[in-house]
């Protein structure tokens, strides 16, 4: 990992701890040397990460005394963005890998954008048990018509009537099948939805495979909504992922069976380009190419669909969403005048690394 990436990850983790109160206002941080030893990075990397936090006004350095978490002034609701969490544990990656990663990315983007606008982001864990039928309503008692809330997924549907009743300005982020769910009267003129669009995903992938990679016969294998007619129009054929019941391949035999299934698909359809959901192989040989790991001929151009950018595979071109930018979009919209009703965020193609 490059130093700037290490710096940004350390700054993000420390910022998250400050925002949720794990590092309370006024507390003293360990010395740069101790942080470097604990995090197994260089002291220069730690110093750069702390500078990022200082520029965000999250910490302050007092000569001769040390580095401290800044005392946060009491803010009125119009200076605060409330970011809802299902429970505190989601920030520790212990509940739902994809949900945790997307939540962290959205929160990071919201914090960065709010800082530019002199706003503060607070996080509120709404359930002690990560169940939406076990809501801690007291945690929401401070929300009012002046409040602005960001929520990720329809998991928060039981809160919609409450948010509507309080007149809270709400940004709801949804993905995939959730976009098709009727959300009832909980979404009003003081709420809006940010969501992806499967048709745009398909069109972006198909244009990249045909235009940038010069493919003539392209396949869609195992991505969301591959059965929708409007999606199929962009590809020469669409099939489900082999063995979709396996979220993770747990043995070398699973890997071999998956590769054999992909080879059979290629032998039957003879495609030269494919959009493929990134498989969780039991073993990935980083000394070999992506096609060797998938069991596909070297001439097939592969575009991997990623649920989140942390899944990126070395030496592979990937299609994903920039959830940090989505978090920033939510803050920008909530900070403006009238709400947009809906915003669609587009996928991005990440080149091979």
N, C-alpha and C positions, 0 to 999 in steps of 0.2 A: 504494500500500500504506500502511495506517495505521501510525503510529509504534509502537503496541504490537505489531503484527505484525512490523515490522522488528526491534524489540527481541527478540522471541521467536525469530525466525529466526537472528539473530546469536548469541544466547545458546545456541541449540541447536547451531549449527555449531561454536562454540568448545568447548562441552561435549563434543561428539563427538571433537574433536581431542585434548582432554585425556584422554578415556577410552581412546582407541586408542593414546595415547603420542606422537602427532604434536607435542603440546605437553607435553614431559616434566615430571615433578615438579621443582619448584625453578626452572624457567625463567622468565625475566622477559618479561611481555607488553609490546608497544609502548605508548606513551603514548596517552591517550584521543584526542588530536588526530591522531596518526598513524593510529590505527585508523579514526577517522572519515573521514580523507582516503582511506585505502585502500578502505574499504567504501562510500564515497560517501553517507554519511549524516551527520546532525548529531552534534555531540559529546554532546548530551543523550541521544540514542538509544543511543550507545555506553555512556555512564555508566549508563543504566538496564539495559542488557544485562549489564554487569559486576556490577551489584548483584544481579541474578538468580543469577549464578554464585557470588558471595560468599555469598548466602543458602544455596546448596547446598553450601557448604564446598569448592568446587572451586578457588577462588583466595583469596588474602589480600593486603590492601593494607598495605604497610609505609611509614609516613610518612617522607618524605625519601629513600626508596629506590625505590619504584614498586610495581607490581602483579605478583604471582608466582603460579605454579601451586603449589597446596599440596602439601607432601610427604605422600604417602599412606602411612599406617601399614600395616605388614604385617597382613593380616587372616587369621583362620582361615576355612576353607571355608564355615562356617555364616554368615559375614558377607558372602559374595560371591554374586552372581548372574552366571552365565556366559552371555553372549549369543553364539551361534554366528553366524559370517559365512562364506559360501562362499569369499570372498577379500576382501582389504582394499579392492580397487577398487570394490566395490559401494557404499561410502559416498561415492564421488566421482561417482556417477550414470553411470559409464561402461559399466556392464554391466546390461542389462535395465532399461528405464525403470521399468516397474511394480514389478519386484522391488526395485529400489533405493529407490523412494519408500515402498513398504510397509515395507521393512526399517528405513528411517530413522524412520518414524512409530512402529513397534513399539519401537525402541530408545529413542526419546525418552520414550515413555510408561513404559518399564521404568526408565529413569534417574530420572524424576520420582518414581515410586512408591517405588523403592528408597531414595531420599533421605529420604522421609518415615519410613522404617522403619530408618534408620541402617544401611543396607546399601550395599555398593559394587557397581557393575556393571563387569565386565570383558568385553571383546570378544575373541574368538578366531577368527582367520581360519584355516579348517581345510584350505584347499587353495591352493597357490601358483599354480595355473593355472585356478581356477574350474571344476574337473572333480571330480565325486564318485567317480571311479575313480583319483584322484590325491590322496589324503588325507595330510596331514602329521600322522601319528599322534603325533609328539613334542609337538605343540602341545596335545594332550589328556592328556598323561601325568600332569598334576597333579590330574585329576578323580578323585573317590573317592565313597564312600557318603554323605559329608557335603555333596557338591556339588549345586548346583541349576542347571539348564540351560534356556535358551529357544532353540528352533529354529523357523525359519519355512520350511515346505513339506517335502514328502516327498523333496526333493533330498538330505536328510541320511539317507535310509534305510540307506546302507552303515554308518552309525555306530551304528545302533540296537542291534545285538548287543553292541557294545563298551559302550555306555551301560548296557545291561541287566546285563552282566557285572560292571560296576563298582558297580551299585546306585545310579546317579545319579538323583535326582529330576528329571524332564524334562517340560517343557511344550512340546508341538508344536502350532504354528499351521498350519492348512490351509484352503484355499479351493476352492470349486467342485468340479470333477471329482476333485480329490485326496481329498475327503471320502468318495468311493466306493471308494477304493483300499484293498485289504486290506494292512495294514502288518506282518503277520506277528507273530512272538513278541517283536519288539523292544519293543513297548509292554507294560508289565507294571503291577503294582499300584503301582509307584513312578513311573509316567508317566501323563500325561493329555493329551487333545487339546482345543484350542480351535478351533472351526470355525464357519463360517457355515451357513445352512440356506436352500436355494433356495425351499422352501415358504414360509418366513417372509418372505423377500424378495418373493415374488409376492403374498402376502397383504397385506403392508404397502403395496406399490405400489397394488394394486387398491383397498384401503380408502381410501387417500389420494385416488386419482383419482375414485372414486365419492362418497366422503363429503365431502372437503374441497373438491374442484374441481367437484363436481356433474355428473360425466360419466355418460352413460347407455350408451354403447357404447364399450368400451375394448379396446385392442390391445396385444399384447406383441410387440415387434420386436427381435430380435437380442440378447436377454440370455441369460445362461448357463442351460442346461437348459430352453429354451423348449419342447422336445418332450416333456418328462415329463408324463404325464397329470395328476398332482396339481398341476402348475403351470398347465396349460391350463384347469383348472376355474375359475380365478379371472378369466379373461379371455374376451371374446367370440370372439376368434380370436388365433392366434399364428403368426408367420412368421419365418423367418431374416432377418437384416440383408441388405439388397441388397448384392451384391458382397462377401461376407464374406472373400474372399481378399485384399482390399485392407486392410491394417492402416492405412495412411496414404493419403489421396488426394493424388496428386502433381501434379495439373494441374487447371486450370479445367474441362477436359472431364470429368474424373472427378467433380468437384463437380456439374456439370450432369446427368450420368448418374444420380448418386445422388438428386438432387432429383426428377428425372423418375420414378424408380422409386418413391419415397415418394408422389408425387402419384398415380401409378397405383394404388398400394395404397389410398390414401384414396378415390379415385373408385370403386373396386370395393367396398370394405367400409364406407365412410361412418362411420368411427369419429370420436368427438369427444374422446377421450382416449387417450394412448399412453405406454407405458413403453418407452424407446428407449435402447440403448447409445449413449453419446456418440460421434459420428463424428469422426475426425480429418480435417476438411475441409482442402483445399489453401489456401483463403482463407476467412476468417470476417469478415464485414462487421459491425464493432462499432457502426456507426451504425444498423444495421437490427435488427429483432427476431429472436428465435430462430426463429420460424416462417418468416420470410422466408429465413433462411439454410438452413433444411431443405426449403423448397419446399412447406410445408403451409399450408392456410388459417389465417387469424388466429384463427378460433373453436376450433381444436383445442388442447386443453390437453396440454402436453408435460411429462412427468417424465423427466429424464435419469438413466440408470444410470451411475455413475462407478466405475471400478476403484479410484480413490483420490481423496482430497479435493483434491489439487493440480490435478486436471483441471477444476475447477469453471468453468462458463461464466457469463459476466455475464448478469444478467437472466433466469436460468433456475432453476427448482426442480429440485433434484438429490437422488438417492438414493445413499447411499454407506455406508461403514463407518468408524467412528472407531477407527483402528488404534492411536492413542495409548492409548485406553482399553483396547484388547485387550492391549497390552503391560503396562499397569498391572494388568489382571486376572491375567495370567500370574504377575507378581511376588507379588500377594496370595495366590494359590493355593499357590505354591511356598513361601511364608513361613508358611503355616498348618500344621495338623496333618495329617490324612489328606487325600489328593488326591481330587478330585471325579470322576475317570474321564473326564468330558468337560464342556466348557462351550460353550454356543452364544452367539455374539455377534450382536446384532440390528442391522439396518440403521437408519440415521437419515435423515430428510428435512431437507435444508438449504434454507431459503427463498432466494428470488432476491436477488441483491445488486446 
